[in-house]
Amino acid sequence: MISVKKLEKRYGEFRAVKDVDFEVNRGDIVGLLGQNGAGKTTVMKILTGYIEPTSGTVTVGGIDVLQDRLGVQRQIGYLPENAPLYPEMLVQEYLMMMAELRGIAVEKRIAAVQEAVVATGLGKFLVRPIAELSKGYRQRVGLAQAILHKPDVLVLDEPTNGLDPVQILEIRALIKRLAQNATIILSTHILQEIEAVCNRVVVLINGELAADSTLVDLLRSRRVRVSLKAGGADVGTTLGRTTGVTRVTRRGADTDLPGYDQWVCEYDSAEPPVTALIEAAQAAGLGLGAIAPEVPSLETVFRQLMSDHAARAATGAPEKAA
């Protein structure tokens, strides 16, 4: 659906985006994650045709954004970080104007506005000035204008920025509903947003691609945590001989189980070797207290990606996406 190849954007000598590559499949909800200044908004503006790249290619539905910008924009609904609203206009006036600007035929505009209003829950606010709406409902108006023409792709830049907790939950639920009919790219620096909404993650750090993965794969640590009675002999050797286990590390005393030590087993098998580790511990007479695959938080993974990026930057090594 979307292909980004060797994308670079320079502002003078400053490289805001550096050789970024990623693909988005139809039906994906992709979280574009990174700290402020990572290049997320720049990538989105290039994708939507608002700015041109210095080099590289971006295609949407097989159309190159440089060769046919309007052709790409017809496929995209875009909600910038600051929604493009006119506060003095009524909600319905604004949406009818946007339907006209989108090139929707006169006889289809009312129906298009009605569908967008139903989808975004704005029915009670059609004749209210946009200035009188809460920030959460102004975001809904911004989303309504983005879906008027039933785009194949929705590009949302920080859609919950500045909202209160209730408004955030409402917008997240709305995004999930919209994803039933569109591919979505969601830019955010909020980790919980990614975990709550997205099935894929593209991580940018200082303009470089640090990870491009499904959320499930990104949070798969390939580690199993084992708690065994303290003082057992040759624990590391016993666990290390288990099929699929590549490395065993003792973390120290298990704070949740007094009298037990915690060990971490890294593995390269398709599935966590939990059963094999249980059998190995029992055969060796090791007192097994607990065992479970280790599932890191997205925050832990992001911190590790940041640390890896800093280490590579210090040595001058090129960035390698996870």
N, C-alpha and C positions, 0 to 999 in steps of 0.2 A: 504493500500500500504506500509506504513512505520509505525512501532510500536516501541516506545521507552519506556522501563519500568524500573523504579527504577535505572536509570543510575547514576553511580558515577565514578569519576576519581580523584585519589589522586596522588600527587607528594610528596612523603614523608609524612609529616604531613599536607600539604596543600591540601584542597579539592577544586579542580578547578570546578567540577560539582557535585551537591549534590541532589541525589534522584529525578532526572528529569523524568517526564512522559509526553508523548504527542503522538498523532496519526496524520498521514497525509493520507488523502484520495486521490485516483486517480484523477488527474486533478486539484488538488489544486495548488495555488501559495502561498507558505507559507513564510512569512517574519520572520526570526529569528533575533529578535531585542534585543539590549542591549548595554550598554556602553562598551568602550574598557576594556578588561579583564573580561567580564561577563561570559565567557565560550562558546561563540558561535563557535569559531574555533575548540575548543576541541570537542564539540558535532559533528561537521562536520567531523573531522578526525576519530572519532570513527565510525560514520555512514558509511564512505567510506572505512573503514578497514585499515587506515594508522596507527592508534594506537589502543590498546586494552583498554577496560574499566577495572576499578578496580572491579566493580560489576555491576549487572544489565544486561538487554538484549536489543539488537537492531535487528529487523528483517526487511528485505526489500523484498517485494513480497513473504512473507512467509519463507524466508531463513534467518537463524541466522548468523550474521556477524562473530561470533566466530567459528561456526561449518563449515561454507563454505564461507570463505572470498572472494575467486575468483568468486563464484556464485553470491554474492552480487555485486561485482565490475563489473561484466558483465552487470548488470542492470543499472549502474550508469555512468553518465558523470560528471566529476568533474573539476571545474575551481578554483584552489586555489587563494588566494589573489594576489600572484605574479605568473602570468601565466608561466607555464613550457616551455619556448621557447628557441630556439637556434638561436641567432641573426645572425650568419653567414650563416644560411641556407636560401634558397629561400622558399617562402610560400608553394609552391607545394611540394618541397622536404620534408619539415617538415611534412606536412599533409600525404603524402604517407608513411613516416616512422611511423607515429602514427597509420595509418591504419594497417600496418603490425604488430605493437606491440599489437594492439587491437585484432589480430587474424582474421581479415577480409580476406576472401579467395582472392587469387591473382587475379582471374578473376573479382572480385567485387570491388576491391580497387579504381579503377579510377572512377567508378560510385558513390561510397560512398563519395569520395573527392569532386566530382562535386556537389553532393547534398548539402554537408556541405558548400561549397563555395557559392552556390546560396543563401542558407538560411542566410548566414552571410554577403553577399554583398562584397565578396573579389575577384570577377572575374577580376578586373583590376590590381590586385596586385600579381597574381600567380607567376610571374617570378621576383619579387622584393625581395631583401634580407629583412628579418624580421627587421634587425637593422635600415633600412631606413623608416620603418612605424611609423606613429604617435602612441601615446599611445592608442588612441581609436581603431585604426586598429589592434594593437597588441592584445588588448582585444578580438577583433573579431576573430583573429587567435586562441586564447585560447578557445573561445566558439566553433569554428569550430572543433578543436580536441576533444572537449567534446561530440559533437553530431555525430561524424563519424559513430559510431556503432548503432545509433538510440536507445539510452537508454530510458528506461521507466522513469527514474528519473534524473533530472539535479540538481547538488549541486553547488551553486555559492557563493563563499566567497568574499564579498566586490567587486562586479564586476564593480562598477563605481568609485572606490577609485582613486583619483588623476586625474580624467578626467575633461576637461573643460565643461561648460554648454551645448554646442552643442553636444559634445561626449556623455554626460550623457543622453540626450534625445534620441540619436540614439541607445544607448545600451538598454535603457528601452523599446523602441519600438521593438527592436530585441528580448528581453526576452519575451515580450507578444506574439510575433509570435511563438517563440519556445514552449511556453506553450500550443499551440494547439495540440501538439503531446507528451508532457511529463509533468509529475509532477515536480514541481520546488520548491526547498528550497533555499531561498535567504538570506544570512547573511549580515546584515548591522547595522550601528549605526546611519544612516541617516533617520530621520523620514519621510521626503518627499518621499524617495524611497519606503517605505512601502505603503504609501497612493497612490502613482502613479502606483504601479505594483501589489500588493498582494491582495488576498481576505481573507487570514487568517494571524493571528499574534501569534507567540510564543515569549514571553518576558522573557529574563533571566536577573536576577540581582544578582551579586556576586555568580554566579554558581547555583542559585536556580530558579525554575520556578515561575514567578510572574503572568503570564497570558497566557491563551491558548484559543483563541476565534476567531470568524470571525471578520473582521474589522468593519462590520456594528454593531455587538453586542458590540464590545469594545468601539465604539464611541457613543453608545446609553446611554444618561445620565439619562433617566427616570425623567426628570425635564421639567416643562413648565414655561417660564418667562412671567409675566403679569405686564403691566404698568397701574396703576389706578390713578385717580385724587387724589392728596394729601389731607389728612384730613378726608377721609371717615371713618365712624364709623364701628367697628366690621368687618373690611376687612378680617382679619385672620380667624375669625369664619366662615364668609360666604364662603370663598374659601375652608376652611377645611372641610366643610360639603358636598362638591361636590363628587359625586361617583368616586372612584378610587384614590382620593387624600389622601395621608397618612401624609403629613407634609407641613406646610406653613411657609415661612421665609421672613421677610421684609429685602431687601438689602439696602434700602435708596433711596434717590432722583435719578430719572432717568436722567442721564446727556444728553440723546438724546431728552427727552421730558420735557422741563421746566414745573413745576407745577404738575408733576406726580411722584408717588413713584413706585419703582420696587419691585415686589414680586416673589418669586420662589415657585412653587408647585411641590413637589415630588409625584410620583404616582406609583401604583403597577398593573395597568390595562394593557392589551395587547397593547393598543394604547394610545397615549397622549390624555387626556381628554379635548381637546381644546374646542370643541363644548359645553360640559357641563359647563366649566368654563365661557364661554361667556354668556350662558343662566343664570348662577348663578349671574354674575356681573350685567347683565341687570335687572334681577328680583329684585335685592337689590338696584338698582338705583346708582350703582357705575360707575363713569365715566371711561370707558375703552379706553385707548389710544393705546395699542398694546398688542399682545399676540403671542407667538411662542414657539415651542419646543426648548429646549436648546441643541445645538450640540457642544460638546467640541472638541477641536483639539487633534490630537494624542499627541502633545507635552504636553498638559494639562493632558491627561490620563497618560502618561509616568511619568510626574513629581509626580502625585498622587501615582502611583505604587512605585516609589522610596521612597516617604515619608512614605508610609505604610510599606515598607520593613524595613526602618530605625527604625520605631517605634517598629516593631515586634522584630528586632534584639536587641533593647535596653531592651526589656522585656523578651527576651529569648523565645518568642512564635514561633512556627513553621511557615514556609511560607505557604500561601494558595493561589493557583492560582485563578485569576479572571475568 
